Amino acid sequence: LCFVVAAAYDPLDPNGNVTIKWDIVSWTPDGYVAVVTMNNFQMYRHIMSPGWTLGWTWAKKEVIWSMVGAQTTEQGDCSKFKGNIPHCCKKTPTVVDLLPGVPYNQQFTNCCKGGVLAAWGQDPQSAVSAFQISVGLAGTSNKTVKLPKNFTLLGPGPGYTCGPAKVVPSTTFLTPDRRRKTQALMTWNVTCTYSQFLARKNPNCCVSFSSFYNETITPCPTCACGCQNKNNCVKSDSKFLKMVGLNTPRKDNAPLLQCTHHMCPVRVHWHVKLNYKEYWRVKVSITNFNYRMNYTLWSLVVQHPNLNNVTQVFSFDYKPLVPYESISKFVN
């Protein structure tokens, strides 16, 4: 099954979302210091390289004095400031994660992964990203702080729709000795959901089929993932592929595809090896035709009525998806 969803809702992962939590941990003379935590609660969808990009619109004339664990892509016009210059003066800042290996004094807990987030169902500990932000020209109390608006999330390309920020009960924290609780001065959440339709109008994979009892292979349908870019694809032996930087992923998630009749970034081949009355065995092969994407954190979702009796899986880790535990599995 190649997942194609028409709205910001995935029937195989109805509770999946990316939650962005802001915790104000201290007040400053002209604003506050907050810890921003991003949790990828999706069961099987990762945020891969070149990583997430988070944006919003300030409600007033706020500026970002400093950041730890992330940075804005532009500083903006800070000419009215004398002495200390803010990190960012833009009304609509755009924030990205830092790369691995940055100096220790720029790091923050769960930061510096290049914006890569694992799926919650595969690796919960790697599904979290966080940074610290010092905001100025903002409110200095719960009554005067105005929540940012118009949140956007790229992961790395389009597909996510973010709701408004909502004030929630303050987050509690345990001290290192786990004997005392502290809590944030103010907390608000933003929830972003994913839509395959918003990300791309065509599927991102196709399925071909073969079996031991038939020499014929049923290929992916022609133009299964759209052929509007057929003239822009690259042949596997093209010298163009040797250009430096050609294989680097882009923030807009634009693919660079090998020329095929189906023009899909990924092909999943389903081969029936055995088919007895008591059991059947299938070999699944996944082929990447996208020269710009290295699927190191891939997941494959398969829905089939016989998957409630899986007895053995080779080469993959697998688990059921909660909504359809008896018929759906994802492997990685």
N, C-alpha and C positions, 0 to 999 in steps of 0.2 A: 504494500500500500504506500503510495507516494502521497504525503499529506498535503491536501489542497483545501483550505478553509476560506470561506467567503466573507467572514466577519471577524471582528476582534474576539474570537472565541474558538477554542479548539475542542471538539467533542471528545477526542481521546485524552485531553488534559484540561478539563473544564475549570479547574482551580489554578492552573498555571498562570503566573504573572511575574513581572519584575517589580518589586516594591522598593521605593526609595524613601528612606527615613531620615529626617533631620532632627537631631537632638541638640538643643542649646545647652551647653555645659557651663558657660560663664558669661557674665555681662562685662562689657568694656565701656569706657567713657562715652563712646558714640555708637555703640552697637552690641555685638555679641560674637562669641566663638561657638561654632557648631560642628558636630561630627555628622557627616553624611554617609549613610551606609546603604549600599545597593545589594539586595538579595535576589538572586535568580531562582524563583520558586517553580520554574518550569521543569517538568519531569524529564524531558529528553531533548529540549532545544538549548543549544549552547550559544554563547556570544563569542565568536572566534576572532582571530586576528584580521584586521588591525584594531579590533576592540570597540568598546562602547564610547559613545559621545553623548554627553548630557547637556541640555540647555534649558534656560528658563528666562522669564522677564521679571525684572525687579518691580515691586509694587510702588516704590517711591524713588529716591535718588541714591540708593545704596551703592557702595563700592566694595570691592574685595581688597582688604588690606594685605592679606597674605593667605597662602594655602600650603598645606603639608600633605603629601601623598598624591597630589594631582596638580594640574595647572590649566589655565585658560589658554585657548589658542591665540587670542588677541588681547592686547592690553587696552586698546581704545584710547580716547583723548583724555589724558590726565593733566592737561596744561594748567588747570586752575589750582593745582596743588603745589605748595612750596615746601621744601624740605623733604619729608617722607612722601614718596610716590607710591600710590596703591598698586597692587598686583594687576588689577583690572578695573576699568572705569566704564565699561560698556553696559548699556541698559539691558542688553540680551547676551550675557556671557555664554561661552561654549567651553565646557570642561572635558578634558580627557585624562585618562590614567597615565601615570609615569611608567617608564620602561623599567624592566628589571636591571638591577645593578646601579641605581642612582645612589648618590652619597647618603650616608646613614641619617644625616640631619634633615633630609628631605623625605624620609620614609615615614609611613604611618601604618598601623595595624591593618592587614589585608589589602595593602596598596601594591602598586608597582608591579602589575602583571601584564602591562601593555594593553589593559582593557579586556583581557580574556576572562570569561566566566564560564565555569562548567555548569552543566545542568544539575538541578537539585537531586534528581533521581539517580544520577550517576556518581556524583562526588559532592556532597553537601558542604564539606569544608572548603572546597575551591569555588563554591557558588556565591561567594561574598566578596565585595569590593568596598573600600571605605577611604575617606579622606577627611581632613580637618580644614575648616574655612573660617577666617576672621572677617566679619562683615562690619563696615562702618557706615555712618550717616543713616543708621537704621534705628528702630526703637530700642529702648533699654529696659523694657519690662514686658510682661505677658500681654498687657493691654495696648502697648504702642507698637509692638512688632507687627509688621504687615507681611503676610505670607507671599512668597514668589508665585507668579502665575505662568500659564502657558508652557508647561514642561514638555520637553521633547527628548526622545531617546532614539539614537541610532545604534543598531546592534549587529554588525557595523553599518549595514544599509538600512533602508526604510522598512516599515512593517509594524512598528510599535505605536500605539496610541495611548497617551498618558492622560489620566483624569486630573481634576483639580487637587491642590494640596488640602488636606483635612487635618485639623488639630485632633490629636488622639491622647489618651492618658500617657503621662510622662514615662519614658523608659527607665527601668531600674537597673542598676549595675551592682555587681558584687565586688568587694575589695579583694586583692590577691589572696588574703588569708581566708576569704569566704565566710567571714564572721560579721560583716557589716554591709548593709545595703545603702547605696546612694541613688539619687534619681536625677534625671535631666530637669532643667528649669522649664523647658517647654519642648514638646515633640509634635511634629506633623508628618504625615505620610502622603506619598504619591504612588499610585498604582498604574503600571503600564502593562497593557495586554498586546498580544501579537496577532496579526492577521496575515496569513499567507497571500491573500489577495492584494493587500496593500504593499507587500514586499515585491511581488512580481505577478503579472497576470497569467503566466504560464507555469506549469509544474516544474519543480527543480530536480526531478528524477523520472525515470521510466523503468519498466520491468519487461525483460525478455524471458522466454521459457524454453526449456528442452527436457527430454526424458530419455531414459535408458531404452525404452521400447520404440523409439522413433528417431531416425537419423535427422529429421528436419528440425531446425531451430526456429521458433517463433520470435522474430526480432521485435524490438521496440517499434511502435507505429511511426511512420514517417512524420516528421515535424511534431513529434510528441510534446516537445517543449517549445514549440514555435520556431519558425524558420525565417523570421523577419531579419535576422542577422546572418543569414546563410552566406552572404557575400563577404562578411567580415570575419569569418572563422579562419583558423590557422591549420594548415596541414601538418601532420606529425613530423615530417622531414623538413619543415621550413627553416631556413637560416634565420628567419625573423625571431625564432625562439631563443637565439643565442645573445640577443641584446641584453645589456646590463639593466637590471631593475624591471624587466618585463613581467616577471613572475611575482612581483610585490602586490599583495592585496590592496584594494582601494577602499576608501571610506564609503563610497556609494555602492560597494559590493558588485561592481560591474565585472562580469566574467570574461575570460579569454578562452574560448572553446575550441577544441579540436574539431575539425570538419567531420561530421557524421550525418547519416540520413535522418537521425532523430533530433540532433542538436540539443541534447540534454547535458547538463553539467555532470550528472551522475547516472550510471546505468546499474540496475540491480538484476542479476541473472539468477533465475530460479530453476535448478536442475533436479529433477526427480531421479534419484539413484536406485531406490528400491521401493516396491509397492506391494506389500504382502497384506493378507487379511488382518493380521495382528498388528502390523505397524508399517510405517513408511518412513523413508529417509530422504532428506533434501539437502543439496549443497547450494549455498548462497554465495555468489561472487559479486563484489562491488567494484566498479571501475570508475575512476575519476577522469573526466574529460576537460576539467577546468584547470588551465595552467596557472591561474592566479591563486588558487585555493588549495591549501594543504589541510586536509580534513583530519587533523590529529585527534580531535575530540568528537568524532562522528558517532551518531546513533542511528539505528535503523528500526523503524516501527513497522511491525507486521501484524495484520489482523486476519485470523483464520480460525474457523470453528474447532479445528482439531488441536489447537495449541494448548488446550486445557489438559492434554495428556502427554506433554513433552517429557521424555525420559532421559535424554542425554543431549548435550550440546558441546560441540568441539570448537575450539579456537575463539569462542565468544563468551562473554558474560551476558546473562540475560535475566530479565525479571518481568513480571506481569505489570501492566498499567492498571492502576486501581479502578478506574471506571468500568473497565471490561476485563476483569481479572481472568475470566475463564477463556477468553478468545484472543486477547491481545498481549503481545510481548514486545519489549524493545531490547535490542542487543547492541553491544559496543565492544 
